Amino acid sequence: MPVPLLIAIDAEHERRVVELLAARPGEVLVGRRPADEVELLSAAAAGHGSIALITPYFPGMTRDVVMQLHAHGVRVLCLGAAAGARALGADAVVPVDAAADDLLAALHDLPPDPVLPPMPASRPRPQGPGRILAVSGTAGAPGRTSVAIGVAEELALSGHRTILIDADLAAPSVAPVLGLLDEASALAALCRLAGRERLTPGDVAGHLAFLDSGVGVVSGLARPERWPDIGPAAIGEVLAVAACEAAFVVVDTAHRRPGPAETVGPSREAVTDAVLEAADETLYVAGGEVLGMQRLILALAADESPRADRLVVTRVRASAAGRDPERSIVHALERYAGGTGALRLVPDDRQAYDAALLAGQTLAECRPRSPARLALASLAAEIGGQDGIPGQRPGRRARQGRGRRMQLSP
């Protein structure tokens, strides 16, 4: 019986390979010829092929796609160089100009089952000394980005080499908040490199935009609809390599919606799960209003806040939580969530945040004595092992404000 194939080959080689296979109809059957990775994964999920014949430069082809093919029970034969096949995690490789007999022999010599995980020995994830801090939180806009920026800024001002990564695929906000021009996404570029070849700390350093405090920023997606460009395996490697480049890697993530991640094609939830899995510590953010506290309590009760090592409640104010807002929040968590754990309360300072956003600055640059800034500085001091004294206020050069262009490291 002919072996059904999925042909995921770039246009330069597709015609020649299909003609070679068509000349041997009794041995193979071309099941589908998808146009991109989404069609390829849909065909694999529908069972239209047991082997995928791929090339590294097929549209959307990354290691994440190969992993999902394996999850559907599809074996993967890569046409191209051995290094490219190893980077993608293919089961086997054959030269792109192989004759029909060599190609068919490689197809028949594939292992009966996909290799899972694809390449545990030949592509180890680097183990850097840096710590990865994921900033997650409840639904809505509780202030995840503000906390991520504030903590990263304070860690850098305390002398720690710090990288801030915008991995929020639903509403990336770090670059706009900081007044950085984000014509291109550094995160997408790094994920493409991680999906096709070995990512190095130099690659990460080359895609950083530096703030005057020393924070290196990896900008998020300029267009949220491009979220399929980011995959869980790729972002996991980006974080691991970034941890080789910095003492702290602070990652702004989206709210993790409950329920399983999608199984066909890329998934926002799978990327968020990969970030949380890679994190050494997770800051879980909620708003200090009644609705924000309700969301936090429900999330804790439903265990939707995986590894919430520290709870951060923002916008704490009497007008939203009562005459003694700190006590009210602590009481609510103790009564309805079984305790507060490691809790940090950040006072509301709307005027300071508005001024910083308007100027494209951080709180440390714009309003260094803001109560919100002092609370975040204290939190960063706990994380960084400092004495809790906020870093010094940046000088006049740091007050460039909105519109400063991204500076790439040398």
RAMOCOR-V253467 format. One record per backbone hydrogen bond with DSSP energy under -0.5 kcal/mol. CO is the residue of the C=O (numbers start at 1). NH is the residue of the N-H. If there is no record, write none. Layout:
co-><CO,CO>
nh-><NH,NH>
This chain:
co-><2,3,4,4,5,5,5,6,6,8,10,10,11,13,14,15,16,17,18,19,21,22,24,24,27,29,29,32,36,37,38,39,40,41,42,43,44,50,51,51,52,52,53,54,55,58,59,62,63,64,65,66,67,68,69,70,73,75,76,76,76,77,78,78,79,81,82,83,84,85,85,92,94,95,99,100,101,102,103,104,105,107,114,117,119,121,126,131,131,132,132,132,133,134,134,135,136,143,144,145,146,147,148,149,150,151,152,153,154,155,156,160,161,161,162,163,163,164,165,165,167,167,173,174,175,175,176,179,180,184,185,186,187,188,189,190,191,192,193,193,200,200,201,202,203,204,205,205,208,209,211,215,215,216,217,217,218,219,223,224,226,227,229,231,232,233,234,235,236,237,238,239,241,241,242,242,243,247,248,248,249,249,250,250,251,251,252,255,263,267,268,269,270,271,272,273,274,275,281,282,282,282,283,283,284,285,286,289,290,291,292,293,294,295,296,297,298,299,299,300,304,305,307,310,311,312,312,313,314,316,317,317,318,322,324,325,326,327,328,329,330,331,332,333,333,341,342,344,345,346,349,350,351,352,353,354,355,356,356,359,362,363,367,370,371,372,373,374,375,376,377,378,379,380,381,381,388,395,396,401,404,406,407>
nh-><4,29,50,51,7,31,32,8,53,55,13,14,15,17,18,19,20,21,22,23,24,25,27,28,3,5,31,7,40,41,42,43,44,45,46,48,47,75,6,53,54,77,8,79,58,61,37,66,67,68,69,70,71,72,74,73,75,52,78,91,92,54,80,94,56,85,86,87,88,89,90,78,80,98,103,104,105,106,107,108,109,110,116,120,123,124,128,133,249,134,280,281,251,136,283,253,285,147,148,149,150,151,152,153,154,155,156,157,158,160,159,162,247,248,216,165,250,218,167,252,169,254,177,178,179,180,179,403,182,186,189,190,191,192,193,194,195,196,196,197,203,204,205,206,207,207,208,409,409,217,214,211,217,164,209,219,166,187,226,227,229,230,231,235,236,237,238,239,240,241,242,243,244,245,245,246,130,131,163,250,133,251,165,252,135,253,167,257,265,271,272,273,274,275,276,277,278,279,134,284,309,310,136,285,312,138,314,293,294,295,296,297,298,299,300,301,302,304,305,303,306,308,309,284,344,286,314,346,288,348,320,321,322,325,328,329,330,331,332,333,334,335,336,337,339,343,311,313,347,316,353,354,355,356,357,358,359,360,361,402,366,367,370,374,375,376,377,378,379,380,381,382,383,384,385,386,390,398,399,404,181,408,210>
